Amino acid sequence: MTDPNLTLILATSGLAAVAMVTTAALSGWRGWLALKRQALSAVEPAEAHDFGNAGTRIELADLKERIRKLEAIAAGVDL
């Protein structure tokens, strides 16, 4: 049962299997990265929004304050 050829064949087969799994995982990883790059490039940059209007800035500040209060309530903090 200690045939050197059998040991060599099993080691080579195992190495080939690991190489195939690694290649498939790397291919999947690259595909996932390409998908994320595409999704990020489709999103508008934040600078494209016009927040120069004073009314818009006040409204955003009010919404942020409401969110802060709701988070405090959810955390159980007394305001």
PDB file of N, CA, C and O in Angstrom, chain B, residues numbered from 101:
ATOM      1  N   MET B 101       0.816  -1.192   0.000  1.00  0.00           N
ATOM      2  CA  MET B 101       0.000   0.000   0.000  1.00  0.00           C
ATOM      3  C   MET B 101       0.861   1.258   0.000  1.00  0.00           C
ATOM      4  O   MET B 101       0.341   2.363  -0.158  1.00  0.00           O
ATOM      5  N   THR B 102       2.145   1.105   0.172  1.00  0.00           N
ATOM      6  CA  THR B 102       3.030   2.267   0.192  1.00  0.00           C
ATOM      7  C   THR B 102       3.702   2.451  -1.162  1.00  0.00           C
ATOM      8  O   THR B 102       4.889   2.771  -1.237  1.00  0.00           O
ATOM      9  N   ASP B 103       2.955   2.250  -2.207  1.00  0.00           N
ATOM     10  CA  ASP B 103       3.486   2.394  -3.561  1.00  0.00           C
ATOM     11  C   ASP B 103       3.807   3.871  -3.824  1.00  0.00           C
ATOM     12  O   ASP B 103       2.922   4.716  -3.689  1.00  0.00           O
ATOM     13  N   PRO B 104       5.031   4.196  -4.190  1.00  0.00           N
ATOM     14  CA  PRO B 104       5.388   5.604  -4.432  1.00  0.00           C
ATOM     15  C   PRO B 104       4.606   6.228  -5.582  1.00  0.00           C
ATOM     16  O   PRO B 104       4.341   7.430  -5.571  1.00  0.00           O
ATOM     17  N   ASN B 105       4.240   5.430  -6.562  1.00  0.00           N
ATOM     18  CA  ASN B 105       3.457   5.963  -7.682  1.00  0.00           C
ATOM     19  C   ASN B 105       2.063   6.384  -7.229  1.00  0.00           C
ATOM     20  O   ASN B 105       1.551   7.414  -7.666  1.00  0.00           O
ATOM     21  N   LEU B 106       1.450   5.588  -6.354  1.00  0.00           N
ATOM     22  CA  LEU B 106       0.126   5.920  -5.844  1.00  0.00           C
ATOM     23  C   LEU B 106       0.179   7.223  -5.046  1.00  0.00           C
ATOM     24  O   LEU B 106      -0.692   8.080  -5.194  1.00  0.00           O
ATOM     25  N   THR B 107       1.188   7.367  -4.210  1.00  0.00           N
ATOM     26  CA  THR B 107       1.353   8.584  -3.427  1.00  0.00           C
ATOM     27  C   THR B 107       1.563   9.791  -4.337  1.00  0.00           C
ATOM     28  O   THR B 107       1.002  10.858  -4.091  1.00  0.00           O
ATOM     29  N   LEU B 108       2.346   9.630  -5.362  1.00  0.00           N
ATOM     30  CA  LEU B 108       2.601  10.717  -6.310  1.00  0.00           C
ATOM     31  C   LEU B 108       1.334  11.096  -7.070  1.00  0.00           C
ATOM     32  O   LEU B 108       1.060  12.278  -7.278  1.00  0.00           O
ATOM     33  N   ILE B 109       0.565  10.097  -7.482  1.00  0.00           N
ATOM     34  CA  ILE B 109      -0.682  10.351  -8.204  1.00  0.00           C
ATOM     35  C   ILE B 109      -1.680  11.074  -7.307  1.00  0.00           C
ATOM     36  O   ILE B 109      -2.331  12.023  -7.745  1.00  0.00           O
ATOM     37  N   LEU B 110      -1.809  10.633  -6.049  1.00  0.00           N
ATOM     38  CA  LEU B 110      -2.732  11.292  -5.124  1.00  0.00           C
ATOM     39  C   LEU B 110      -2.307  12.730  -4.831  1.00  0.00           C
ATOM     40  O   LEU B 110      -3.151  13.624  -4.773  1.00  0.00           O
ATOM     41  N   ALA B 111      -1.017  12.959  -4.648  1.00  0.00           N
ATOM     42  CA  ALA B 111      -0.523  14.307  -4.383  1.00  0.00           C
ATOM     43  C   ALA B 111      -0.754  15.214  -5.588  1.00  0.00           C
ATOM     44  O   ALA B 111      -1.159  16.366  -5.435  1.00  0.00           O
ATOM     45  N   THR B 112      -0.497  14.695  -6.774  1.00  0.00           N
ATOM     46  CA  THR B 112      -0.706  15.489  -7.993  1.00  0.00           C
ATOM     47  C   THR B 112      -2.189  15.801  -8.200  1.00  0.00           C
ATOM     48  O   THR B 112      -2.553  16.913  -8.584  1.00  0.00           O
ATOM     49  N   SER B 113      -3.028  14.815  -7.943  1.00  0.00           N
ATOM     50  CA  SER B 113      -4.472  15.037  -8.075  1.00  0.00           C
ATOM     51  C   SER B 113      -4.959  16.072  -7.071  1.00  0.00           C
ATOM     52  O   SER B 113      -5.771  16.934  -7.406  1.00  0.00           O
ATOM     53  N   GLY B 114      -4.475  15.990  -5.868  1.00  0.00           N
ATOM     54  CA  GLY B 114      -4.854  16.969  -4.850  1.00  0.00           C
ATOM     55  C   GLY B 114      -4.395  18.365  -5.214  1.00  0.00           C
ATOM     56  O   GLY B 114      -5.141  19.330  -5.051  1.00  0.00           O
ATOM     57  N   LEU B 115      -3.178  18.478  -5.705  1.00  0.00           N
ATOM     58  CA  LEU B 115      -2.656  19.780  -6.121  1.00  0.00           C
ATOM     59  C   LEU B 115      -3.462  20.345  -7.282  1.00  0.00           C
ATOM     60  O   LEU B 115      -3.742  21.543  -7.324  1.00  0.00           O
ATOM     61  N   ALA B 116      -3.834  19.488  -8.220  1.00  0.00           N
ATOM     62  CA  ALA B 116      -4.638  19.926  -9.367  1.00  0.00           C
ATOM     63  C   ALA B 116      -6.016  20.400  -8.903  1.00  0.00           C
ATOM     64  O   ALA B 116      -6.530  21.403  -9.399  1.00  0.00           O
ATOM     65  N   ALA B 117      -6.607  19.682  -7.959  1.00  0.00           N
ATOM     66  CA  ALA B 117      -7.914  20.073  -7.437  1.00  0.00           C
ATOM     67  C   ALA B 117      -7.828  21.425  -6.726  1.00  0.00           C
ATOM     68  O   ALA B 117      -8.693  22.279  -6.919  1.00  0.00           O
ATOM     69  N   VAL B 118      -6.806  21.624  -5.916  1.00  0.00           N
ATOM     70  CA  VAL B 118      -6.626  22.909  -5.231  1.00  0.00           C
ATOM     71  C   VAL B 118      -6.423  24.032  -6.245  1.00  0.00           C
ATOM     72  O   VAL B 118      -6.957  25.127  -6.070  1.00  0.00           O
ATOM     73  N   ALA B 119      -5.661  23.771  -7.298  1.00  0.00           N
ATOM     74  CA  ALA B 119      -5.427  24.777  -8.340  1.00  0.00           C
ATOM     75  C   ALA B 119      -6.723  25.142  -9.053  1.00  0.00           C
ATOM     76  O   ALA B 119      -6.954  26.314  -9.348  1.00  0.00           O
ATOM     77  N   MET B 120      -7.574  24.153  -9.335  1.00  0.00           N
ATOM     78  CA  MET B 120      -8.851  24.430 -10.001  1.00  0.00           C
ATOM     79  C   MET B 120      -9.783  25.244  -9.109  1.00  0.00           C
ATOM     80  O   MET B 120     -10.421  26.188  -9.574  1.00  0.00           O
ATOM     81  N   VAL B 121      -9.862  24.881  -7.833  1.00  0.00           N
ATOM     82  CA  VAL B 121     -10.717  25.618  -6.905  1.00  0.00           C
ATOM     83  C   VAL B 121     -10.214  27.050  -6.746  1.00  0.00           C
ATOM     84  O   VAL B 121     -11.008  27.991  -6.712  1.00  0.00           O
ATOM     85  N   THR B 122      -8.898  27.213  -6.647  1.00  0.00           N
ATOM     86  CA  THR B 122      -8.322  28.550  -6.511  1.00  0.00           C
ATOM     87  C   THR B 122      -8.594  29.391  -7.752  1.00  0.00           C
ATOM     88  O   THR B 122      -8.928  30.570  -7.637  1.00  0.00           O
ATOM     89  N   THR B 123      -8.456  28.805  -8.923  1.00  0.00           N
ATOM     90  CA  THR B 123      -8.717  29.525 -10.170  1.00  0.00           C
ATOM     91  C   THR B 123     -10.185  29.948 -10.261  1.00  0.00           C
ATOM     92  O   THR B 123     -10.488  31.068 -10.671  1.00  0.00           O
ATOM     93  N   ALA B 124     -11.082  29.056  -9.880  1.00  0.00           N
ATOM     94  CA  ALA B 124     -12.508  29.387  -9.911  1.00  0.00           C
ATOM     95  C   ALA B 124     -12.828  30.491  -8.912  1.00  0.00           C
ATOM     96  O   ALA B 124     -13.599  31.400  -9.218  1.00  0.00           O
ATOM     97  N   ALA B 125     -12.246  30.420  -7.728  1.00  0.00           N
ATOM     98  CA  ALA B 125     -12.496  31.454  -6.722  1.00  0.00           C
ATOM     99  C   ALA B 125     -11.938  32.800  -7.165  1.00  0.00           C
ATOM    100  O   ALA B 125     -12.579  33.831  -6.958  1.00  0.00           O
ATOM    101  N   LEU B 126     -10.778  32.807  -7.760  1.00  0.00           N
ATOM    102  CA  LEU B 126     -10.185  34.046  -8.252  1.00  0.00           C
ATOM    103  C   LEU B 126     -11.016  34.647  -9.374  1.00  0.00           C
ATOM    104  O   LEU B 126     -11.191  35.864  -9.437  1.00  0.00           O
ATOM    105  N   SER B 127     -11.522  33.813 -10.245  1.00  0.00           N
ATOM    106  CA  SER B 127     -12.376  34.289 -11.326  1.00  0.00           C
ATOM    107  C   SER B 127     -13.668  34.902 -10.768  1.00  0.00           C
ATOM    108  O   SER B 127     -14.113  35.953 -11.228  1.00  0.00           O
ATOM    109  N   GLY B 128     -14.252  34.244  -9.791  1.00  0.00           N
ATOM    110  CA  GLY B 128     -15.448  34.785  -9.146  1.00  0.00           C
ATOM    111  C   GLY B 128     -15.178  36.091  -8.446  1.00  0.00           C
ATOM    112  O   GLY B 128     -15.989  37.015  -8.517  1.00  0.00           O
ATOM    113  N   TRP B 129     -14.051  36.183  -7.770  1.00  0.00           N
ATOM    114  CA  TRP B 129     -13.668  37.417  -7.067  1.00  0.00           C
ATOM    115  C   TRP B 129     -13.511  38.577  -8.045  1.00  0.00           C
ATOM    116  O   TRP B 129     -13.986  39.684  -7.792  1.00  0.00           O
ATOM    117  N   ARG B 130     -12.829  38.308  -9.177  1.00  0.00           N
ATOM    118  CA  ARG B 130     -12.651  39.351 -10.179  1.00  0.00           C
ATOM    119  C   ARG B 130     -13.985  39.778 -10.780  1.00  0.00           C
ATOM    120  O   ARG B 130     -14.193  40.963 -11.041  1.00  0.00           O
ATOM    121  N   GLY B 131     -14.872  38.844 -10.996  1.00  0.00           N
ATOM    122  CA  GLY B 131     -16.205  39.174 -11.501  1.00  0.00           C
ATOM    123  C   GLY B 131     -16.980  40.014 -10.516  1.00  0.00           C
ATOM    124  O   GLY B 131     -17.661  40.962 -10.908  1.00  0.00           O
ATOM    125  N   TRP B 132     -16.888  39.677  -9.236  1.00  0.00           N
ATOM    126  CA  TRP B 132     -17.588  40.438  -8.205  1.00  0.00           C
ATOM    127  C   TRP B 132     -17.029  41.861  -8.122  1.00  0.00           C
ATOM    128  O   TRP B 132     -17.786  42.821  -7.985  1.00  0.00           O
ATOM    129  N   LEU B 133     -15.702  41.992  -8.206  1.00  0.00           N
ATOM    130  CA  LEU B 133     -15.096  43.323  -8.189  1.00  0.00           C
ATOM    131  C   LEU B 133     -15.532  44.148  -9.395  1.00  0.00           C
ATOM    132  O   LEU B 133     -15.805  45.341  -9.263  1.00  0.00           O
ATOM    133  N   ALA B 134     -15.599  43.527 -10.561  1.00  0.00           N
ATOM    134  CA  ALA B 134     -16.050  44.234 -11.760  1.00  0.00           C
ATOM    135  C   ALA B 134     -17.494  44.693 -11.603  1.00  0.00           C
ATOM    136  O   ALA B 134     -17.851  45.795 -12.019  1.00  0.00           O
ATOM    137  N   LEU B 135     -18.322  43.845 -11.002  1.00  0.00           N
ATOM    138  CA  LEU B 135     -19.717  44.209 -10.765  1.00  0.00           C
ATOM    139  C   LEU B 135     -19.811  45.397  -9.812  1.00  0.00           C
ATOM    140  O   LEU B 135     -20.601  46.311 -10.043  1.00  0.00           O
ATOM    141  N   LYS B 136     -19.017  45.394  -8.748  1.00  0.00           N
ATOM    142  CA  LYS B 136     -19.042  46.500  -7.790  1.00  0.00           C
ATOM    143  C   LYS B 136     -18.515  47.786  -8.424  1.00  0.00           C
ATOM    144  O   LYS B 136     -19.041  48.865  -8.152  1.00  0.00           O
ATOM    145  N   ARG B 137     -17.480  47.684  -9.268  1.00  0.00           N
ATOM    146  CA  ARG B 137     -16.969  48.871  -9.965  1.00  0.00           C
ATOM    147  C   ARG B 137     -18.041  49.455 -10.867  1.00  0.00           C
ATOM    148  O   ARG B 137     -18.200  50.673 -10.941  1.00  0.00           O
ATOM    149  N   GLN B 138     -18.774  48.591 -11.553  1.00  0.00           N
ATOM    150  CA  GLN B 138     -19.835  49.048 -12.436  1.00  0.00           C
ATOM    151  C   GLN B 138     -20.950  49.717 -11.631  1.00  0.00           C
ATOM    152  O   GLN B 138     -21.484  50.745 -12.047  1.00  0.00           O
ATOM    153  N   ALA B 139     -21.298  49.142 -10.490  1.00  0.00           N
ATOM    154  CA  ALA B 139     -22.345  49.729  -9.655  1.00  0.00           C
ATOM    155  C   ALA B 139     -21.906  51.082  -9.105  1.00  0.00           C
ATOM    156  O   ALA B 139     -22.703  52.017  -9.040  1.00  0.00           O
ATOM    157  N   LEU B 140     -20.641  51.186  -8.711  1.00  0.00           N
ATOM    158  CA  LEU B 140     -20.153  52.456  -8.178  1.00  0.00           C
ATOM    159  C   LEU B 140     -20.046  53.522  -9.263  1.00  0.00           C
ATOM    160  O   LEU B 140     -20.266  54.701  -8.985  1.00  0.00           O
ATOM    161  N   SER B 141     -19.716  53.139 -10.476  1.00  0.00           N
ATOM    162  CA  SER B 141     -19.616  54.125 -11.543  1.00  0.00           C
ATOM    163  C   SER B 141     -20.991  54.599 -11.990  1.00  0.00           C
ATOM    164  O   SER B 141     -21.110  55.684 -12.561  1.00  0.00           O
ATOM    165  N   ALA B 142     -22.031  53.808 -11.742  1.00  0.00           N
ATOM    166  CA  ALA B 142     -23.381  54.195 -12.123  1.00  0.00           C
ATOM    167  C   ALA B 142     -23.985  55.198 -11.147  1.00  0.00           C
ATOM    168  O   ALA B 142     -24.926  55.911 -11.495  1.00  0.00           O
ATOM    169  N   VAL B 143     -23.458  55.259  -9.943  1.00  0.00           N
ATOM    170  CA  VAL B 143     -23.987  56.179  -8.930  1.00  0.00           C
ATOM    171  C   VAL B 143     -23.472  57.577  -9.217  1.00  0.00           C
ATOM    172  O   VAL B 143     -22.303  57.770  -9.550  1.00  0.00           O
ATOM    173  N   GLU B 144     -24.367  58.551  -9.083  1.00  0.00           N
ATOM    174  CA  GLU B 144     -23.959  59.941  -9.289  1.00  0.00           C
ATOM    175  C   GLU B 144     -23.022  60.377  -8.178  1.00  0.00           C
ATOM    176  O   GLU B 144     -23.214  59.996  -7.023  1.00  0.00           O
ATOM    177  N   PRO B 145     -22.025  61.160  -8.502  1.00  0.00           N
ATOM    178  CA  PRO B 145     -21.178  61.701  -7.431  1.00  0.00           C
ATOM    179  C   PRO B 145     -21.957  62.697  -6.582  1.00  0.00           C
ATOM    180  O   PRO B 145     -22.897  63.332  -7.061  1.00  0.00           O
ATOM    181  N   ALA B 146     -21.564  62.827  -5.332  1.00  0.00           N
ATOM    182  CA  ALA B 146     -22.280  63.717  -4.403  1.00  0.00           C
ATOM    183  C   ALA B 146     -22.178  65.165  -4.836  1.00  0.00           C
ATOM    184  O   ALA B 146     -23.059  65.963  -4.516  1.00  0.00           O
ATOM    185  N   GLU B 147     -21.117  65.528  -5.563  1.00  0.00           N
ATOM    186  CA  GLU B 147     -20.951  66.909  -5.984  1.00  0.00           C
ATOM    187  C   GLU B 147     -21.959  67.297  -7.060  1.00  0.00           C
ATOM    188  O   GLU B 147     -22.148  68.484  -7.322  1.00  0.00           O
ATOM    189  N   ALA B 148     -22.612  66.316  -7.688  1.00  0.00           N
ATOM    190  CA  ALA B 148     -23.563  66.617  -8.750  1.00  0.00           C
ATOM    191  C   ALA B 148     -24.848  67.215  -8.194  1.00  0.00           C
ATOM    192  O   ALA B 148     -25.582  67.879  -8.925  1.00  0.00           O
ATOM    193  N   HIS B 149     -25.131  66.992  -6.921  1.00  0.00           N
ATOM    194  CA  HIS B 149     -26.330  67.542  -6.311  1.00  0.00           C
ATOM    195  C   HIS B 149     -26.110  69.004  -5.986  1.00  0.00           C
ATOM    196  O   HIS B 149     -25.015  69.412  -5.598  1.00  0.00           O
ATOM    197  N   ASP B 150     -27.154  69.781  -6.146  1.00  0.00           N
ATOM    198  CA  ASP B 150     -27.055  71.206  -5.868  1.00  0.00           C
ATOM    199  C   ASP B 150     -27.608  71.480  -4.475  1.00  0.00           C
ATOM    200  O   ASP B 150     -28.821  71.564  -4.284  1.00  0.00           O
ATOM    201  N   PHE B 151     -26.708  71.618  -3.503  1.00  0.00           N
ATOM    202  CA  PHE B 151     -27.108  71.926  -2.146  1.00  0.00           C
ATOM    203  C   PHE B 151     -26.799  73.380  -1.812  1.00  0.00           C
ATOM    204  O   PHE B 151     -26.681  73.734  -0.639  1.00  0.00           O
ATOM    205  N   GLY B 152     -26.670  74.211  -2.817  1.00  0.00           N
ATOM    206  CA  GLY B 152     -26.325  75.604  -2.593  1.00  0.00           C
ATOM    207  C   GLY B 152     -27.484  76.422  -2.053  1.00  0.00           C
ATOM    208  O   GLY B 152     -27.266  77.458  -1.424  1.00  0.00           O
ATOM    209  N   ASN B 153     -28.697  75.985  -2.282  1.00  0.00           N
ATOM    210  CA  ASN B 153     -29.873  76.709  -1.831  1.00  0.00           C
ATOM    211  C   ASN B 153     -29.966  76.644  -0.309  1.00  0.00           C
ATOM    212  O   ASN B 153     -29.839  75.572   0.282  1.00  0.00           O
ATOM    213  N   ALA B 154     -30.191  77.807   0.326  1.00  0.00           N
ATOM    214  CA  ALA B 154     -30.245  77.870   1.788  1.00  0.00           C
ATOM    215  C   ALA B 154     -31.411  77.046   2.330  1.00  0.00           C
ATOM    216  O   ALA B 154     -31.282  76.402   3.371  1.00  0.00           O
ATOM    217  N   GLY B 155     -32.534  77.063   1.639  1.00  0.00           N
ATOM    218  CA  GLY B 155     -33.691  76.291   2.077  1.00  0.00           C
ATOM    219  C   GLY B 155     -33.412  74.799   2.083  1.00  0.00           C
ATOM    220  O   GLY B 155     -33.851  74.074   2.976  1.00  0.00           O
ATOM    221  N   THR B 156     -32.691  74.357   1.092  1.00  0.00           N
ATOM    222  CA  THR B 156     -32.338  72.940   1.007  1.00  0.00           C
ATOM    223  C   THR B 156     -31.401  72.553   2.138  1.00  0.00           C
ATOM    224  O   THR B 156     -31.546  71.486   2.735  1.00  0.00           O
ATOM    225  N   ARG B 157     -30.446  73.417   2.429  1.00  0.00           N
ATOM    226  CA  ARG B 157     -29.510  73.123   3.526  1.00  0.00           C
ATOM    227  C   ARG B 157     -30.229  73.091   4.864  1.00  0.00           C
ATOM    228  O   ARG B 157     -29.932  72.242   5.704  1.00  0.00           O
ATOM    229  N   ILE B 158     -31.164  73.999   5.072  1.00  0.00           N
ATOM    230  CA  ILE B 158     -31.928  74.011   6.325  1.00  0.00           C
ATOM    231  C   ILE B 158     -32.768  72.745   6.440  1.00  0.00           C
ATOM    232  O   ILE B 158     -32.855  72.140   7.508  1.00  0.00           O
ATOM    233  N   GLU B 159     -33.382  72.352   5.331  1.00  0.00           N
ATOM    234  CA  GLU B 159     -34.198  71.138   5.335  1.00  0.00           C
ATOM    235  C   GLU B 159     -33.339  69.906   5.639  1.00  0.00           C
ATOM    236  O   GLU B 159     -33.754  69.030   6.398  1.00  0.00           O
ATOM    237  N   LEU B 160     -32.153  69.840   5.052  1.00  0.00           N
ATOM    238  CA  LEU B 160     -31.247  68.721   5.332  1.00  0.00           C
ATOM    239  C   LEU B 160     -30.819  68.710   6.797  1.00  0.00           C
ATOM    240  O   LEU B 160     -30.759  67.650   7.419  1.00  0.00           O
ATOM    241  N   ALA B 161     -30.521  69.881   7.345  1.00  0.00           N
ATOM    242  CA  ALA B 161     -30.137  69.955   8.750  1.00  0.00           C
ATOM    243  C   ALA B 161     -31.280  69.490   9.643  1.00  0.00           C
ATOM    244  O   ALA B 161     -31.057  68.807  10.642  1.00  0.00           O
ATOM    245  N   ASP B 162     -32.515  69.864   9.276  1.00  0.00           N
ATOM    246  CA  ASP B 162     -33.682  69.443  10.053  1.00  0.00           C
ATOM    247  C   ASP B 162     -33.852  67.929   9.995  1.00  0.00           C
ATOM    248  O   ASP B 162     -34.145  67.296  11.009  1.00  0.00           O
ATOM    249  N   LEU B 163     -33.668  67.350   8.813  1.00  0.00           N
ATOM    250  CA  LEU B 163     -33.784  65.896   8.684  1.00  0.00           C
ATOM    251  C   LEU B 163     -32.701  65.181   9.483  1.00  0.00           C
ATOM    252  O   LEU B 163     -32.964  64.155  10.110  1.00  0.00           O
ATOM    253  N   LYS B 164     -31.483  65.720   9.462  1.00  0.00           N
ATOM    254  CA  LYS B 164     -30.406  65.109  10.241  1.00  0.00           C
ATOM    255  C   LYS B 164     -30.713  65.176  11.733  1.00  0.00           C
ATOM    256  O   LYS B 164     -30.426  64.234  12.471  1.00  0.00           O
ATOM    257  N   GLU B 165     -31.290  66.279  12.175  1.00  0.00           N
ATOM    258  CA  GLU B 165     -31.657  66.420  13.593  1.00  0.00           C
ATOM    259  C   GLU B 165     -32.744  65.415  13.973  1.00  0.00           C
ATOM    260  O   GLU B 165     -32.693  64.810  15.044  1.00  0.00           O
ATOM    261  N   ARG B 166     -33.719  65.244  13.097  1.00  0.00           N
ATOM    262  CA  ARG B 166     -34.777  64.260  13.365  1.00  0.00           C
ATOM    263  C   ARG B 166     -34.199  62.849  13.458  1.00  0.00           C
ATOM    264  O   ARG B 166     -34.569  62.074  14.341  1.00  0.00           O
ATOM    265  N   ILE B 167     -33.293  62.527  12.543  1.00  0.00           N
ATOM    266  CA  ILE B 167     -32.664  61.207  12.566  1.00  0.00           C
ATOM    267  C   ILE B 167     -31.880  61.015  13.855  1.00  0.00           C
ATOM    268  O   ILE B 167     -31.929  59.945  14.461  1.00  0.00           O
ATOM    269  N   ARG B 168     -31.156  62.051  14.277  1.00  0.00           N
ATOM    270  CA  ARG B 168     -30.380  61.967  15.520  1.00  0.00           C
ATOM    271  C   ARG B 168     -31.306  61.710  16.710  1.00  0.00           C
ATOM    272  O   ARG B 168     -30.993  60.901  17.582  1.00  0.00           O
ATOM    273  N   LYS B 169     -32.443  62.401  16.740  1.00  0.00           N
ATOM    274  CA  LYS B 169     -33.395  62.205  17.843  1.00  0.00           C
ATOM    275  C   LYS B 169     -33.993  60.797  17.816  1.00  0.00           C
ATOM    276  O   LYS B 169     -34.141  60.162  18.860  1.00  0.00           O
ATOM    277  N   LEU B 170     -34.336  60.313  16.618  1.00  0.00           N
ATOM    278  CA  LEU B 170     -34.899  58.967  16.518  1.00  0.00           C
ATOM    279  C   LEU B 170     -33.876  57.908  16.939  1.00  0.00           C
ATOM    280  O   LEU B 170     -34.228  56.924  17.591  1.00  0.00           O
ATOM    281  N   GLU B 171     -32.621  58.113  16.569  1.00  0.00           N
ATOM    282  CA  GLU B 171     -31.582  57.174  16.986  1.00  0.00           C
ATOM    283  C   GLU B 171     -31.402  57.198  18.501  1.00  0.00           C
ATOM    284  O   GLU B 171     -31.168  56.157  19.115  1.00  0.00           O
ATOM    285  N   ALA B 172     -31.510  58.378  19.103  1.00  0.00           N
ATOM    286  CA  ALA B 172     -31.395  58.495  20.554  1.00  0.00           C
ATOM    287  C   ALA B 172     -32.563  57.776  21.233  1.00  0.00           C
ATOM    288  O   ALA B 172     -32.380  57.096  22.243  1.00  0.00           O
ATOM    289  N   ILE B 173     -33.748  57.930  20.676  1.00  0.00           N
ATOM    290  CA  ILE B 173     -34.921  57.255  21.242  1.00  0.00           C
ATOM    291  C   ILE B 173     -34.746  55.733  21.123  1.00  0.00           C
ATOM    292  O   ILE B 173     -35.046  54.991  22.059  1.00  0.00           O
ATOM    293  N   ALA B 174     -34.265  55.287  19.981  1.00  0.00           N
ATOM    294  CA  ALA B 174     -34.064  53.853  19.769  1.00  0.00           C
ATOM    295  C   ALA B 174     -33.001  53.297  20.711  1.00  0.00           C
ATOM    296  O   ALA B 174     -33.077  52.140  21.124  1.00  0.00           O
ATOM    297  N   ALA B 175     -32.010  54.119  21.051  1.00  0.00           N
ATOM    298  CA  ALA B 175     -30.952  53.676  21.946  1.00  0.00           C
ATOM    299  C   ALA B 175     -31.366  53.787  23.409  1.00  0.00           C
ATOM    300  O   ALA B 175     -30.664  53.293  24.292  1.00  0.00           O
ATOM    301  N   GLY B 176     -32.487  54.423  23.668  1.00  0.00           N
ATOM    302  CA  GLY B 176     -32.977  54.560  25.027  1.00  0.00           C
ATOM    303  C   GLY B 176     -32.393  55.733  25.786  1.00  0.00           C
ATOM    304  O   GLY B 176     -32.429  55.768  27.016  1.00  0.00           O
ATOM    305  N   VAL B 177     -31.855  56.690  25.054  1.00  0.00           N
ATOM    306  CA  VAL B 177     -31.271  57.881  25.684  1.00  0.00           C
ATOM    307  C   VAL B 177     -32.351  58.914  25.863  1.00  0.00           C
ATOM    308  O   VAL B 177     -33.150  59.155  24.957  1.00  0.00           O
ATOM    309  N   ASP B 178     -32.379  59.536  27.048  1.00  0.00           N
ATOM    310  CA  ASP B 178     -33.344  60.593  27.332  1.00  0.00           C
ATOM    311  C   ASP B 178     -32.815  61.922  26.803  1.00  0.00           C
ATOM    312  O   ASP B 178     -31.686  62.303  27.109  1.00  0.00           O
ATOM    313  N   LEU B 179     -33.614  62.625  26.017  1.00  0.00           N
ATOM    314  CA  LEU B 179     -33.163  63.914  25.481  1.00  0.00           C
ATOM    315  C   LEU B 179     -33.620  65.044  26.352  1.00  0.00           C
ATOM    316  O   LEU B 179     -33.334  66.205  26.059  1.00  0.00           O
TER     317      LEU B 179
END
